[in-house]
Structure formats: C-alpha cells, structure tokens
C-alpha cells in the first residue's frame, strides 16, 4: 500500500518538478535584446535587458507626420515594453533628437539621459528647446565618461560624452594598437559639431560585449584608440554615424575585432563604400547586417539579401534584432524574412 501511494505521489511530483526546472531554465535563459529600428538613416536602438528593463538610444527624425515615433512605438510593443526606463539622447543633431515631446505624449519614460547642456557655438534650436522643456519634467541624468547607466541586468558603461573620453583603459585592455602606426590621423572638424559630443556606450552581459558610439567621428576615434586600445575587443559593433566615411576609422573598426557589425543606415545615408572596405578589412569580422540597402554601395558594398532588413525598392520599416546570452553566444535576426544566424562563443 505504501509503495503504491509513493509511486502515485512520484507520478504527481515528477511533472511539477519538471515544470519547476523548466521555469528555472526559462528564467536563466533570458537574453539581452537589441532592436536596430529603421528611422531612415537617423538613429534609434532599443535595448531590453534580461531583467526586463529597457533603454531607448536616440529617437530618429522629427516630422514626416510622426513616422519615426510610430515606428518606435511598434518596436516597443513588439518587445513587450510598458515604459522606457532610460531614454538616452546621444547628442542633439536632428536625426537623433527626433521628436521627444511627441514620443513621451504617447509612451512614458522614467529617466532621460544625455551629455548635458547644448554647447554648440550657436543659439539652441527650437527642436532642442522643446526637448529640454520635456526633459526637465522627468528625472534627468547627465553622464560623463566612466559613469554607468544603472539599467538592471546589463552593465552599460559611458565611454565618451560631451567631447571627453574615458581616462584609463578598461580591465584587460590598454594594449598598443598597431593600426595607429599605419593610419594617418584625420583633422578634427570644428569643436562645436554635435557629432563629437556623442554619448558612447559599452554594453556588457557576462562574456558578451557591444559598442555603440552614436555619431562619434573618425578624428575622435584616433584620439580614443591611439596609441593604445583602452576598450579591448567586442563581439558586436554598432557602426558609428550610420556608416558614413567621416565616422569609421580603421584604428577603431579594425582594433575592436568585432564578429558582427550592425549598421543603422538609410538607403541614401550611410553605408558608404569606404566604410564597407574598412569594416571588411577588420580582423575577425564575420558579417555586416544593415537596416537598409545602400544605394551608393551597390552590389559590391552591401551584404547578401538575407542580411538586409530593407532591401532596395519598397521600404517597409523592418528592423534587425540581436539577442545575446551571458555565455557570449548571440543571434541576429532579420524581421523582414525571419532569417537568423547564431554566433557561438
């Protein structure tokens, strides 16, 4: 009798135990999800940490009947987000600043992060003034290099901000960058150019690392990466300044040893042939994924169709999604056709 009762209890307990184990596996398997949203050559990257907290890195263009705001809202819904925990504005150029008042009238943000007051040697734009007015109604965080944005579940380090950069190499980095000896430094553009005020971020989840410098230009790449590499290697490089030539220096792109480059370009903005050559010359690079087919690049300087969220012709605002695990394995998926590729550690 006892044995029969025990067997019955075990039959009941086994599925419960399996369910508990399965639930533990599901929780342990949560990923860092990154969406490169199509904002037509502006910038918008949505990050969802394994904890479920979110970060929106720039918001594309204003105008166009709220086009980019609508596309962002679609991505937020697809990601299951109820609020933006950290809205990060890298700098105040119009293709990054977008229409924050419109976005926040439709979707809440808990914190807004930027590099501080607009420092350009000209009066602030009406777009900036509208942004600043909304920013002052929520919790506002001004960051400097070395700060961390406290999103739960992933480490987000500020590497550049307001024209400044981290003062010391990161742990395990700091080795000489041999590419500096064979690459001529480019002259810096005027200091009031907003590109070079960009907040640049390094994302770390266990063994996985992703770098995003927004619109930092190549002259500043040289200042950061030469003569020594203070960052080390990364798995994924969000290509700077939409893949325009002025933003991708070999001393950065080739020193990172990234396996994958994600490019938030437009059909006629970014995706420059020279940038493609620079990326393709980088040691360890396996693939380039693009939000758009680059008209200027032609067949020789664009990835295969499967790696293009929006190919030549009709534009349907598809995004590229990356999902990373703490063990360093990550998967990139094209939302247009469902094609995905997994890069194992």
Secondary structure, 3 states (H helix, E strand, C coil): CHHHHHHHHHHHHHHHHHHHHHHHHHHHCCCEEEEECCCCCCCCEEEECCCCCEEEECCCCCCHHHHHHHHHHHHHHHCCCCCEEEEECCCCCHHHHCCHHHHHHHCCEEEEEECCCCCCCCCCCHHHHHHHHHHCCCEEEECCCCCEECCCCCEEEEEEECCEECCCCCCCCCCECHHHHHCCCCCCCCCCCHHHHCCEEEEEECCEEEEECCCCCHHHHHHHHCCECCCCCCCEEECHHHHCHHHCCHHHHCCCCCCEEEECCECCECCCHHHHHHHHCCCCCCEEEEEECCCCCCHHHCCCHHHEEECCCCCCCCCEEEEECCCCCEEEEECCCCCEEEECC
